[in-house]
């Protein structure tokens, strides 16, 4: 997709109170895109502020942000936070807690429009590079890198979708090839077959659930709109 097409899509949502977050690998044009968006926006040049978090000075400035400290920092940078301004934070993942800064700005400085760019975790990429070709343990990686399981899973998904990594799942060797009437796990196998069939054939508006009644698990249910089929 051409940068100008992306710019138009971002600007179409610029009047909302939402943050604009551009996530991707390094050297893919995120910084250039932020400048294109700023130039094509309705903000005047003296109302646009750019902070490169790779600069240690800016990193130290925003690393331990609080509401009170931001009310001091922003005016010192020349920003009237009560007036409509555009703030761009590049490579915000380098902060210790980037989500904290973004949340404070969004919740307590509503006049400010925020654009942030972020790259996949540097620590995670180093960890993956060191352990390339080895069996990956999610719990061990989470403790080593120091991020939550949810964040780690999100980063891994992004890295896989951008073709930086690929998962090689284990091969499960099945030893029991008896007929179903001789197998103790026939019921579980049939449930798995039904689940896979429904899961592959359901449309985007459908969801799969199971529920318990009187301590017993009931058959699988398929919800479509306001209708439910058991």
N, CA and C of each residue as an Amber inpcrd file, in Angstrom:
protein
   690
   0.8470000  -1.1920000   0.0000000   0.0000000   0.0000000   0.0000000
   0.8840000   1.2430000   0.0000000   0.5840000   2.2260000  -0.8340000
   1.3790000   3.4240000  -0.9440000   1.2420000   4.2730000   0.3190000
   2.3380000   4.9860000   0.6960000   2.2830000   5.8050000   1.9190000
   1.1290000   6.7970000   1.9240000   0.8350000   7.4120000   0.7620000
  -0.2290000   8.4030000   0.7090000  -1.5990000   7.7740000   0.9920000
  -1.7810000   6.5240000   0.5840000  -3.0380000   5.8370000   0.8740000
  -3.1690000   5.5880000   2.3680000  -2.0680000   5.2030000   3.0180000
  -2.0890000   5.0130000   4.4690000  -2.3420000   6.3370000   5.1770000
  -1.7300000   7.3970000   4.6740000  -1.9340000   8.7150000   5.2690000
  -3.4040000   9.0960000   5.2580000  -4.0560000   8.8670000   4.1380000
  -5.4820000   9.2010000   4.0230000  -6.3170000   8.4030000   5.0070000
  -5.9860000   7.1140000   5.1750000  -6.7370000   6.2690000   6.1060000
  -6.5700000   6.7520000   7.5410000  -5.3590000   7.1620000   7.9100000
  -5.1110000   7.6380000   9.2730000  -5.8180000   8.9670000   9.5060000
  -5.7180000   9.8790000   8.5460000  -6.3320000  11.1950000   8.7060000
  -7.8560000  11.1140000   8.7560000  -8.4200000  10.0760000   8.1570000
  -9.8810000   9.9190000   8.1740000 -10.4020000   9.7120000   9.5870000
  -9.5410000   9.2440000  10.4930000  -9.9440000   9.0130000  11.8910000
  -9.2910000  10.0260000  12.8280000  -8.7800000  11.1130000  12.2840000
  -7.9970000  12.0460000  13.0870000  -8.8510000  12.8920000  14.0170000
 -10.1180000  13.0200000  13.7310000 -10.9850000  13.8450000  14.5730000
 -11.4480000  13.1190000  15.8330000 -11.1910000  11.8180000  15.9200000
 -11.5900000  11.0630000  17.1100000 -10.5750000  11.3000000  18.2300000
 -10.9400000  10.8730000  19.4260000 -10.0380000  11.0280000  20.5690000
  -9.0220000   9.8910000  20.6650000  -9.0820000   8.9540000  19.7210000
  -8.2120000   7.7830000  19.7900000  -6.7540000   8.1500000  19.5200000
  -5.8610000   7.4000000  20.1560000  -4.4470000   7.4810000  19.8350000
  -4.1980000   6.8190000  18.4850000  -3.1770000   7.2900000  17.7860000
  -2.7410000   6.6330000  16.5550000  -1.4360000   5.9140000  16.8740000
  -1.4360000   4.5810000  16.7450000  -0.2380000   3.7950000  17.0590000
   0.1830000   3.0070000  15.8230000   1.4050000   3.2510000  15.3570000
   1.9450000   2.5730000  14.1830000   2.9630000   1.5540000  14.6590000
   2.6510000   0.2930000  14.4750000   3.5030000  -0.7920000  14.9510000
   4.0870000  -1.5530000  13.7770000   5.3750000  -1.8010000  13.8190000
   6.0200000  -2.5570000  12.7450000   7.4990000  -2.7120000  13.0220000
   8.1720000  -3.4640000  12.1770000   9.6000000  -3.6660000  12.3520000
  10.3540000  -2.3950000  11.9720000  11.6190000  -2.3130000  12.3540000
  12.4300000  -1.1320000  12.0750000  12.6870000  -0.9950000  10.5780000
  12.9120000   0.2510000  10.1640000  13.2460000   0.5760000   8.7800000
  12.1330000   0.2080000   7.7980000  10.8860000   0.3140000   8.2320000
   9.7650000   0.0340000   7.3340000   8.9820000   1.2930000   6.9800000
   9.4860000   2.4640000   7.3850000   8.8600000   3.7140000   6.9790000
   7.8820000   4.3190000   7.9640000   7.8980000   3.8430000   9.2120000
   6.9530000   4.3760000  10.2010000   7.1970000   5.8580000  10.4570000
   8.4800000   6.2390000  10.6210000   8.8080000   7.6380000  10.8980000
   8.4110000   8.5290000   9.7300000   8.7240000   8.0860000   8.5250000
   8.3420000   8.8440000   7.3310000   6.8340000   9.0250000   7.2650000
   6.1080000   7.9690000   7.6040000   4.6490000   8.0330000   7.5610000
   4.1170000   9.0540000   8.5610000   4.7260000   9.1250000   9.7490000
   4.2590000  10.1100000  10.7360000   4.4330000  11.5310000  10.2150000
   5.5430000  11.7810000   9.5200000   5.7760000  13.1150000   8.9620000
   4.7820000  13.4260000   7.8410000   4.4600000  12.4200000   7.0320000
   3.4690000  12.6210000   5.9770000   2.1060000  12.9540000   6.5680000
   1.7480000  12.2190000   7.6290000   0.4620000  12.4600000   8.2870000
   0.4360000  13.8720000   8.8730000   1.5170000  14.2620000   9.5450000
   1.5820000  15.5920000  10.1500000   1.4810000  16.6910000   9.0910000
   2.1900000  16.5050000   7.9880000   2.1850000  17.5160000   6.9320000
   0.8190000  17.6480000   6.2690000   0.1070000  16.5450000   6.1490000
  -1.2020000  16.5660000   5.4860000  -2.3480000  16.8640000   6.4460000
  -2.0430000  16.9700000   7.7350000  -3.0890000  17.2320000   8.7260000
  -3.4210000  18.7220000   8.7640000  -4.4080000  19.0660000   9.5900000
  -4.8150000  20.4640000   9.7240000  -3.9800000  21.2240000  10.7580000
  -3.0150000  20.5420000  11.3750000  -2.1680000  21.1890000  12.3750000
  -1.1250000  22.0840000  11.7110000  -0.9640000  23.2920000  12.2280000
   0.0900000  24.1800000  11.7500000   1.4440000  23.6750000  12.2430000
   2.5060000  24.0790000  11.5760000   3.8430000  23.5890000  11.9160000
   4.2220000  23.8730000  13.3660000   3.7830000  25.0250000  13.8960000
   4.1470000  25.3510000  15.2740000   3.2710000  24.6410000  16.3040000
   2.3810000  23.7750000  15.8170000   1.5390000  22.9720000  16.7080000
   1.8810000  21.4810000  16.5990000   2.9740000  21.1840000  15.9100000
   3.4100000  19.7960000  15.7230000   4.7210000  19.5930000  16.4720000
   4.7590000  18.5540000  17.3200000   5.9250000  18.3040000  18.1620000
   6.3860000  16.8610000  17.9640000   7.6880000  16.6930000  17.7250000
   8.2510000  15.3780000  17.4130000   9.2700000  15.0010000  18.4770000
   9.0900000  13.8090000  19.0720000  10.0010000  13.3160000  20.1000000
  10.5620000  11.9550000  19.6660000  11.8630000  11.9160000  19.4150000
  12.5380000  10.6750000  19.0590000  13.0300000  10.0180000  20.3440000
  12.3790000   8.9450000  20.7510000  12.7060000   8.3100000  22.0370000
  14.0380000   7.5730000  21.9720000  14.6300000   7.4400000  20.7880000
  15.9990000   6.9180000  20.7180000  16.9890000   7.9360000  21.2950000
  16.5790000   9.1970000  21.3440000  17.3740000  10.2350000  21.9840000
  17.2800000  10.0460000  23.5000000  18.4000000   9.8200000  24.1550000
  18.4080000   9.5360000  25.5950000  17.8150000  10.6680000  26.4110000
  17.9250000  11.8940000  25.9200000  17.3600000  13.0230000  26.6520000
  15.8450000  12.9230000  26.7320000  15.2020000  12.6090000  25.6080000
  13.7500000  12.4490000  25.6030000  13.3410000  11.1920000  26.3610000
  14.1660000  10.1590000  26.2680000  13.8490000   8.9200000  26.9840000
  13.8240000   9.1650000  28.4890000  14.8190000   9.8970000  28.9810000
  14.8640000  10.2210000  30.4100000  13.7240000  11.1480000  30.7930000
  13.3410000  12.0300000  29.8800000  12.3050000  13.0120000  30.1660000
  10.9470000  12.3570000  30.3880000  10.6320000  11.3240000  29.5670000
   9.3020000  10.7260000  29.6170000   9.2580000   9.3600000  30.3050000
  10.4110000   8.8750000  30.7650000  10.4600000   7.5070000  31.2830000
   9.6640000   7.3200000  32.5630000   9.6140000   8.3430000  33.3970000
   8.8900000   8.2200000  34.6680000   7.7730000   9.2460000  34.7250000
   7.0350000   9.3520000  33.6310000   6.0020000  10.3850000  33.5190000
   4.8710000  10.1670000  34.5110000   4.4440000  11.2750000  35.0990000
   3.2380000  11.3190000  35.9270000   2.3980000  12.4880000  35.4240000
   1.1790000  12.5990000  35.9040000   0.3290000  13.7130000  35.4810000
   0.9820000  15.0470000  35.8420000   1.4770000  15.1480000  37.0600000
   2.0830000  16.4060000  37.5100000   3.3660000  16.7200000  36.7490000
   4.1800000  15.6910000  36.4960000   5.4350000  15.9480000  35.7710000
   5.1690000  16.3430000  34.3250000   4.1480000  15.7520000  33.7050000
   3.8070000  16.1190000  32.3340000   3.3130000  17.5640000  32.2540000
   2.6000000  18.0130000  33.2930000   2.1270000  19.4020000  33.3130000
   3.2890000  20.3910000  33.4300000   4.4350000  19.9040000  33.8480000
   5.6350000  20.7320000  33.8980000   6.4810000  20.5560000  32.6280000
   6.6070000  19.3110000  32.1860000   7.4540000  19.0090000  31.0300000
   6.9180000  19.6450000  29.7510000   5.6290000  19.4800000  29.5050000
   5.0620000  19.9550000  28.2390000   5.2270000  21.4640000  28.0540000
   4.8930000  22.3130000  29.0480000   5.1210000  23.7580000  28.8760000
   6.6010000  24.1050000  28.6720000   7.4990000  23.3800000  29.3490000
   8.9320000  23.6310000  29.1740000   9.3810000  23.3370000  27.7450000
   8.7020000  22.4000000  27.0950000   8.9960000  22.0910000  25.6920000
   8.2860000  23.0480000  24.7440000   7.4850000  23.9640000  25.3000000
   6.7730000  24.9340000  24.4770000   5.3710000  24.5170000  24.0890000
   4.8590000  23.4720000  24.7440000   3.5610000  22.9040000  24.3750000
   2.4810000  23.4010000  25.3370000   1.4740000  24.0450000  24.7770000
   0.3010000  24.4370000  25.5660000  -0.6830000  23.2700000  25.5200000
  -0.6870000  22.4630000  26.5690000  -1.4630000  21.2310000  26.5400000
  -2.9700000  21.4510000  26.6300000  -3.3830000  22.7020000  26.8290000
  -4.8140000  22.9960000  26.8330000  -5.3280000  23.3690000  25.4420000
  -4.3950000  23.5240000  24.5000000  -4.7420000  23.8490000  23.1190000
  -4.4920000  22.6440000  22.2200000  -5.1620000  22.6240000  21.0750000
  -5.0370000  21.5010000  20.1480000  -3.6070000  21.4530000  19.5720000
  -2.9260000  20.3640000  19.8360000  -1.5400000  20.1820000  19.3860000
  -1.3710000  18.7300000  18.9410000  -0.3660000  18.4900000  18.0900000
  -0.0550000  17.1430000  17.6250000   1.3000000  16.7340000  18.1770000
   1.3200000  15.6400000  18.9580000   2.5580000  15.1170000  19.5250000
   2.8700000  13.7700000  18.9040000   4.1080000  13.6160000  18.4260000
   4.5490000  12.3710000  17.7970000   5.6870000  11.7890000  18.6310000
   5.5130000  10.5470000  19.0680000   6.5370000   9.8310000  19.8340000
   7.0470000   8.6670000  18.9800000   8.3060000   8.7710000  18.5570000
   8.8860000   7.7580000  17.6740000   9.6910000   6.7440000  18.4840000
   9.5000000   5.4500000  18.1750000  10.1670000   4.3340000  18.8720000
   9.8500000   4.3480000  20.3660000   8.5580000   4.4530000  20.6730000
   8.1310000   4.5950000  22.0630000   8.3600000   3.3280000  22.8810000
   8.5910000   2.2030000  22.2140000   8.8120000   0.9510000  22.9570000
  10.1020000   1.0020000  23.7690000  10.9750000   1.9920000  23.5150000
  12.2220000   2.1100000  24.2590000  12.0100000   2.6430000  25.6720000
  10.8360000   3.1800000  25.9510000  10.5140000   3.5860000  27.3210000
  10.2860000   2.3480000  28.1830000  10.4930000   2.4920000  29.4790000
  10.2750000   1.3630000  30.3810000   8.8030000   0.9570000  30.4170000
   7.9150000   1.9360000  30.3690000   6.4760000   1.6610000  30.4260000
   5.7480000   2.5970000  29.4490000   5.8480000   2.3330000  28.1480000
   5.2450000   3.2420000  27.1640000   3.7360000   3.3600000  27.2850000
   3.0640000   2.2800000  27.6800000   1.6070000   2.3330000  27.7910000
   1.1710000   3.3100000  28.8720000   1.9800000   3.4650000  29.9210000
   1.6440000   4.4080000  30.9870000   1.6410000   5.8400000  30.4530000
   2.6660000   6.2120000  29.6930000   2.7330000   7.5600000  29.1160000
   1.5540000   7.8170000  28.1980000   1.2520000   6.8690000  27.3170000
   0.1560000   7.0520000  26.3670000  -1.1820000   7.1810000  27.0830000
  -1.3820000   6.3770000  28.1200000  -2.6510000   6.4330000  28.8550000
  -2.8140000   7.7660000  29.5770000  -1.7410000   8.2520000  30.1850000
  -1.8110000   9.5370000  30.8860000  -2.1270000  10.6740000  29.9160000
  -1.4680000  10.6720000  28.7760000  -1.7030000  11.7190000  27.7800000
  -3.1340000  11.6630000  27.2560000  -3.6180000  10.4450000  26.9990000
  -4.9680000  10.2730000  26.4520000  -6.0370000  10.6730000  27.4730000
  -5.8580000  10.2570000  28.7120000  -6.8950000  10.4530000  29.7210000
  -6.9030000  11.8560000  30.3200000  -5.7380000  12.4940000  30.4100000
  -5.6450000  13.7450000  31.1640000  -5.2710000  14.9650000  30.3260000
  -4.9830000  14.7600000  29.0500000  -4.6430000  15.8730000  28.1680000
  -5.4330000  15.7250000  26.8610000  -6.7610000  15.8460000  26.9520000
  -7.6320000  15.5390000  25.8140000  -7.4510000  16.4560000  24.6080000
  -6.8570000  17.6320000  24.7850000  -6.6600000  18.5350000  23.6500000
  -5.5330000  18.0640000  22.7340000  -4.6930000  17.1720000  23.2410000
  -3.5330000  16.7130000  22.4750000  -3.8800000  15.5110000  21.6080000
  -3.4340000  15.5390000  20.3570000  -3.5530000  14.3840000  19.4700000
  -2.2120000  13.6710000  19.4800000  -2.2370000  12.3720000  19.7150000
  -1.0020000  11.6130000  19.8990000  -0.8150000  10.5940000  18.7760000
   0.3910000  10.6100000  18.1800000   0.8200000   9.5450000  17.2790000
   2.0520000   8.8980000  17.9050000   2.0800000   7.5780000  17.9560000
   3.2420000   6.8660000  18.4920000   3.6350000   5.7550000  17.5320000
   4.9270000   5.5440000  17.3990000   5.4060000   4.4110000  16.6110000
   6.1610000   3.4720000  17.5420000   6.1210000   2.1950000  17.2370000
   6.8090000   1.2100000  18.0670000   7.3030000   0.0440000  17.2480000
   8.4330000  -0.4750000  17.6350000   8.9960000  -1.6530000  16.9970000
   8.8600000  -2.8320000  17.9410000   8.9840000  -4.0310000  17.4150000
   8.9220000  -5.2310000  18.2430000  10.0240000  -5.1840000  19.2920000
   9.7620000  -5.8140000  20.4100000  10.6670000  -5.7330000  21.5520000
  12.1060000  -6.0970000  21.1820000  13.0390000  -5.1850000  21.5100000
  14.4520000  -5.4450000  21.2380000  14.9460000  -6.6220000  22.0580000
  14.5360000  -6.6870000  23.3240000  14.9780000  -7.7890000  24.1920000
  14.4680000  -9.1240000  23.6730000  13.2380000  -9.1270000  23.1730000
  12.6770000 -10.3710000  22.6560000  13.4500000 -10.8450000  21.4400000
  13.7900000  -9.9330000  20.5450000  14.5230000 -10.3240000  19.3450000
  15.9080000 -10.8580000  19.6890000  16.5570000 -10.2380000  20.6870000
  17.8600000 -10.7460000  21.1270000  17.7150000 -12.1490000  21.7000000
  16.6550000 -12.3370000  22.5100000  16.4120000 -13.6430000  23.1240000
  16.1800000 -14.7060000  22.0480000  15.3740000 -14.3650000  21.0530000
  15.0700000 -15.3080000  19.9800000  16.3120000 -15.6190000  19.1530000
  17.1500000 -14.6070000  18.9280000  18.3670000 -14.8200000  18.1380000
  19.3190000 -15.7770000  18.8570000  19.4430000 -15.5860000  20.1740000
  20.3360000 -16.4470000  20.9620000  19.8180000 -17.8790000  20.9990000
  18.4910000 -18.0300000  21.0370000  17.8850000 -19.3520000  21.1850000
  17.3370000 -19.9080000  19.8710000  17.7890000 -19.3520000  18.7520000
  17.3140000 -19.8150000  17.4440000  17.6200000 -21.3030000  17.2730000
  16.6160000 -22.0440000  16.8310000  16.7850000 -23.4760000  16.6050000
  16.5890000 -24.3150000  17.8440000  16.3350000 -23.6730000  18.9880000
  16.1090000 -24.4010000  20.2320000  14.6200000 -24.4420000  20.5530000
  14.2460000 -25.3480000  21.4560000  12.8560000 -25.4290000  21.8850000
  12.5010000 -24.1900000  22.6900000  11.3860000 -23.5500000  22.3440000
  10.9970000 -22.2920000  22.9730000  10.0670000 -22.5560000  24.1370000
  10.4130000 -21.9600000  25.2840000   9.5980000 -22.0970000  26.4830000
   9.0280000 -20.7260000  26.8310000   7.7000000 -20.5910000  26.7580000
   7.0550000 -19.2960000  26.9540000   7.3110000 -18.7440000  28.3510000
   7.1980000 -19.5770000  29.3770000   7.3920000 -19.1190000  30.7540000
   8.8230000 -18.6550000  30.9930000   9.7830000 -19.4120000  30.4720000
  11.1860000 -19.0410000  30.6400000  11.4970000 -17.7310000  29.9300000
  10.9470000 -17.5580000  28.7210000  11.1730000 -16.3240000  27.9580000
  10.5550000 -15.1330000  28.6750000   9.3460000 -15.3350000  29.2090000
   8.6630000 -14.2370000  29.9160000   9.4830000 -13.7630000  31.1070000
  10.0340000 -14.7070000  31.8920000  10.8120000 -14.3400000  33.0610000
  12.1340000 -13.6830000  32.6790000  12.7610000 -14.1650000  31.6020000
  14.0520000 -13.6170000  31.1700000  13.9140000 -12.2000000  30.6380000
  12.8670000 -11.9800000  29.8270000  12.6770000 -10.6790000  29.1840000
  12.0220000  -9.6870000  30.1210000  11.1810000 -10.1870000  31.0350000
  10.5380000  -9.3220000  32.0080000   9.2700000  -8.6720000  31.5220000
   8.4910000  -9.3910000  30.7070000   7.1990000  -8.8750000  30.2480000
   6.1310000  -9.9190000  30.5370000   4.8730000  -9.5010000  30.4560000
   3.7790000 -10.4100000  30.7730000   3.5890000 -11.4420000  29.6630000
   2.8900000 -12.5210000  29.9930000   2.6170000 -13.5710000  29.0010000
   1.7910000 -13.0260000  27.8430000   0.8120000 -12.1620000  28.1640000
  -0.0430000 -11.5930000  27.1220000   0.7700000 -10.7340000  26.1600000
   1.6760000  -9.9020000  26.7110000   2.5190000  -9.0450000  25.8700000
   3.4700000  -9.8830000  25.0360000   4.0550000 -10.9050000  25.6460000
   4.9760000 -11.7750000  24.9230000   4.2620000 -12.4770000  23.7710000
   3.0730000 -12.9950000  24.0330000   2.3060000 -13.6630000  22.9770000
   1.9690000 -12.6980000  21.8430000   1.6420000 -11.4390000  22.2040000
   1.3330000 -10.4250000  21.1930000   2.5530000 -10.1480000  20.3290000
   3.7280000  -9.9860000  20.9510000   4.9510000  -9.7270000  20.1950000
   5.2920000 -10.8950000  19.2760000   5.1600000 -12.1170000  19.7850000
   5.4590000 -13.2960000  18.9660000   4.5370000 -13.3720000  17.7570000
   3.2660000 -13.0460000  17.9750000   2.3020000 -13.0530000  16.8840000
   2.6710000 -12.0210000  15.8180000   3.0940000 -10.8280000  16.2530000
   3.4980000  -9.7800000  15.3170000   4.7290000 -10.2100000  14.5280000
   5.7190000 -10.7820000  15.2210000   6.9360000 -11.2310000  14.5570000
   6.6580000 -12.3410000  13.5480000   5.6850000 -13.1980000  13.8760000
   5.3400000 -14.2820000  12.9570000   4.5730000 -13.7460000  11.7500000
   3.6610000 -12.7820000  11.9850000   2.8810000 -12.2170000  10.8920000
   3.7360000 -11.3790000   9.9440000   4.8390000 -10.8130000  10.4510000
   5.7380000 -10.0220000   9.6040000   6.9090000 -10.8680000   9.0890000
   6.8040000 -12.2030000   9.2290000   7.7380000 -13.1670000   8.6430000
   9.1580000 -13.0510000   9.1910000   9.2820000 -12.5380000  10.4350000
  10.5970000 -12.4730000  11.0690000  10.9270000 -13.8050000  11.7330000
   9.9100000 -14.4490000  12.2850000  10.0960000 -15.7710000  12.8780000
   9.0290000 -16.7150000  12.3280000   9.2730000 -17.9860000  12.5080000
   8.2830000 -19.0020000  12.1430000   8.3130000 -20.0870000  13.2100000
   7.1320000 -20.5470000  13.5900000   7.0320000 -21.5810000  14.6190000
   7.0540000 -22.9600000  13.9830000   7.8540000 -23.8440000  14.5590000
   7.8780000 -25.2370000  14.1310000   7.2410000 -26.0660000  15.2400000
   5.9830000 -26.4760000  15.0690000   5.2980000 -27.2080000  16.1440000
   5.8420000 -28.6300000  16.2710000   5.6960000 -29.2490000  17.4390000
   6.1920000 -30.6160000  17.6300000   5.3450000 -31.6190000  16.8700000
   5.9840000 -32.7110000  16.4520000   5.2720000 -33.7950000  15.7900000
   4.7510000 -34.7460000  16.8640000   3.4430000 -34.9380000  16.8790000
   2.8220000 -35.8230000  17.8660000   2.5820000 -37.1880000  17.2350000
   3.2490000 -38.2100000  17.7780000   3.1390000 -39.5560000  17.2260000
   2.0050000 -40.3100000  17.9190000   1.0200000 -40.6910000  17.1660000
  -0.1190000 -41.4230000  17.7070000   0.1390000 -42.9220000  17.6150000
   0.0290000 -43.5990000  18.7410000   0.3160000 -45.0330000  18.7730000
  -0.9480000 -45.8810000  18.7860000  -2.0730000 -45.2930000  19.1200000
  -3.3000000 -46.0600000  19.2350000  -4.1510000 -45.8630000  17.9760000
  -4.1640000 -46.8600000  17.1250000  -4.9340000 -46.7960000  15.8890000
  -6.0930000 -47.8010000  15.9010000  -6.5420000 -48.1860000  17.0950000
  -7.6760000 -49.0890000  17.2000000  -8.9440000 -48.3900000  16.7140000
  -9.9470000 -49.1830000  16.3700000 -11.2210000 -48.6180000  15.9550000
 -11.8710000 -47.9140000  17.1420000 -12.8150000 -46.9960000  16.8620000
 -13.4010000 -46.1730000  17.9160000 -14.1070000 -46.9890000  18.9870000
 -14.7370000 -48.1140000  18.5870000 -15.4760000 -48.8930000  19.5810000
 -14.5550000 -49.6000000  20.5740000 -13.2350000 -49.5870000  20.3190000
 -12.2780000 -50.2000000  21.2320000 -11.4610000 -49.1630000  22.0010000
 -11.7460000 -47.8900000  21.7620000 -10.9440000 -46.8300000  22.3800000
 -11.6900000 -46.1760000  23.5340000 -10.9850000 -45.9330000  24.6440000
 -11.5770000 -45.2670000  25.7940000 -11.7980000 -43.7730000  25.5450000
 -11.0350000 -43.2030000  24.6080000 -11.1380000 -41.7640000  24.3600000
 -12.0060000 -41.4490000  23.1380000 -12.8940000 -42.3870000  22.7830000
 -13.7340000 -42.1970000  21.5950000 -14.6000000 -40.9460000  21.7210000
 -15.1610000 -40.7190000  22.9280000 -16.0090000 -39.5460000  23.1280000
 -15.2320000 -38.2500000  22.9280000 -14.0230000 -38.1910000  23.4740000
 -13.1950000 -36.9900000  23.3270000 -12.7920000 -36.7750000  21.8730000
 -12.4910000 -37.8730000  21.1670000 -12.1280000 -37.7600000  19.7500000
 -13.3030000 -37.2290000  18.9290000 -14.5160000 -37.7130000  19.2470000
 -15.6870000 -37.2650000  18.5060000 -15.9580000 -35.7800000  18.7890000
 -15.8110000 -35.3690000  20.0610000 -15.9860000 -33.9580000  20.3970000
 -14.9830000 -33.0800000  19.6440000 -13.7410000 -33.5680000  19.5530000
 -12.7100000 -32.8110000  18.8310000 -13.0640000 -32.6880000  17.3580000
 -13.5730000 -33.7860000  16.7770000 -13.9780000 -33.7640000  15.3680000
 -15.1130000 -32.7550000  15.1320000 -16.1090000 -32.7700000  16.0310000
 -17.2360000 -31.8390000  15.8960000 -16.7570000 -30.4010000  16.0310000
 -15.8840000 -30.1590000  17.0230000 -15.3700000 -28.8020000  17.2250000
 -14.6240000 -28.3200000  15.9780000 -13.7120000 -29.1470000  15.4540000
 -12.9330000 -28.7390000  14.2850000 -13.8290000 -28.4680000  13.0850000
 -14.8340000 -29.3170000  12.8940000 -15.7460000 -29.1270000  11.7650000
 -16.5030000 -27.8070000  11.8800000 -17.0540000 -27.5400000  13.0720000
 -17.7840000 -26.2880000  13.2820000 -16.8560000 -25.0780000  13.2020000
 -15.6540000 -25.2180000  13.7640000 -14.7280000 -24.0960000  13.7930000
 -14.2750000 -23.7070000  12.3960000 -14.0750000 -24.6930000  11.5230000
 -13.6210000 -24.4110000  10.1630000 -14.7450000 -23.8720000   9.2770000
 -15.9770000 -24.2260000   9.6080000 -17.0900000 -23.8550000   8.7290000
 -17.8590000 -22.6340000   9.1980000 -17.6300000 -22.1640000  10.4590000
 -18.4070000 -21.0330000  10.9610000 -18.0050000 -19.7480000  10.2540000
 -18.9760000 -18.8310000  10.1590000 -18.6620000 -17.5400000   9.5580000
 -18.1890000 -16.5610000  10.6210000 -17.8680000 -15.3330000  10.2020000
 -17.2400000 -14.3630000  11.0880000 -18.1760000 -13.8820000  12.2030000
 -19.4890000 -14.0440000  12.0100000 -20.4530000 -13.5860000  13.0170000
 -20.8050000 -14.6740000  14.0200000 -20.2300000 -15.8570000  13.8640000
 -20.5510000 -16.9800000  14.7510000 -19.4580000 -17.1830000  15.7900000
 -19.8340000 -17.7320000  16.9250000 -18.8800000 -18.0350000  17.9890000
 -19.2030000 -19.3990000  18.5730000 -18.1810000 -20.0800000  19.0810000
 -18.3470000 -21.3960000  19.6890000 -18.1590000 -21.3000000  21.2070000
 -19.0050000 -22.0140000  21.9430000 -18.9410000 -22.0170000  23.4030000
 -19.2720000 -23.4140000  23.9320000 -18.8770000 -23.6770000  25.1910000
 -19.4630000 -24.7870000  25.9220000 -19.9030000 -24.2280000  27.2620000
 -20.8840000 -24.8500000  27.8770000 -21.3430000 -24.3570000  29.1710000
 -21.6510000 -25.5450000  30.0750000 -21.6490000 -25.2510000  31.3920000
 -21.8980000 -26.2830000  32.3790000 -23.2640000 -26.0850000  33.0240000
 -23.9210000 -27.1900000  33.3100000 -25.2070000 -27.1460000  33.9990000
 -25.2150000 -28.2530000  35.0450000 -25.4310000 -27.8780000  36.3000000
 -25.4410000 -28.8350000  37.4180000 -24.1370000 -29.6140000  37.4970000
 -23.0350000 -28.8980000  37.2050000 -21.7280000 -29.5200000  37.3450000
 -21.3180000 -30.3840000  36.1760000 -22.1580000 -30.4930000  35.1480000
 -21.8260000 -31.3280000  33.9940000 -21.6440000 -30.4560000  32.7600000
 -20.6430000 -30.8170000  31.9480000 -20.4080000 -30.0860000  30.7150000
 -21.4390000 -30.5090000  29.6830000 -22.0730000 -29.5390000  29.0430000
 -23.0970000 -29.8190000  28.0380000 -22.4660000 -29.8310000  26.6550000
 -23.1860000 -30.2760000  25.6570000 -22.6360000 -30.2860000  24.3020000
 -22.2390000 -28.8930000  23.8380000 -21.3960000 -28.8800000  22.8160000
 -20.9080000 -27.6390000  22.2190000 -22.0620000 -26.8340000  21.6600000
 -21.9820000 -25.4840000  21.8110000 -23.0240000 -24.6030000  21.3040000
 -22.4430000 -23.6550000  20.2730000 -23.2250000 -23.3780000  19.2280000
 -22.8420000 -22.4420000  18.1830000 -23.7840000 -21.2590000  18.2340000
 -23.2200000 -20.0700000  18.4910000 -24.0230000 -18.8540000  18.5570000
 -23.9050000 -18.0990000  17.2540000 -25.0550000 -17.7940000  16.6370000
 -25.1010000 -17.0300000  15.3990000 -26.0580000 -15.8630000  15.5960000
 -25.4780000 -14.6530000  15.7240000 -26.3240000 -13.5020000  15.9860000
 -27.0020000 -13.6630000  17.3300000 -28.3360000 -13.6580000  17.3390000
 -29.1040000 -13.8110000  18.5790000 -29.5550000 -15.2380000  18.7850000
 -29.1740000 -16.1470000  17.8820000 -29.6030000 -17.5380000  17.9550000
 -28.4930000 -18.4210000  18.5020000 -28.8890000 -19.4440000  19.2210000
 -27.9330000 -20.3770000  19.7880000 -28.3720000 -21.7850000  19.4610000
 -27.4210000 -22.6060000  18.9350000 -27.7130000 -23.9920000  18.5460000
 -26.8120000 -24.9240000  19.3520000 -27.4100000 -25.8980000  20.0090000
 -26.6230000 -26.8490000  20.8070000 -26.4820000 -28.1690000  20.0410000
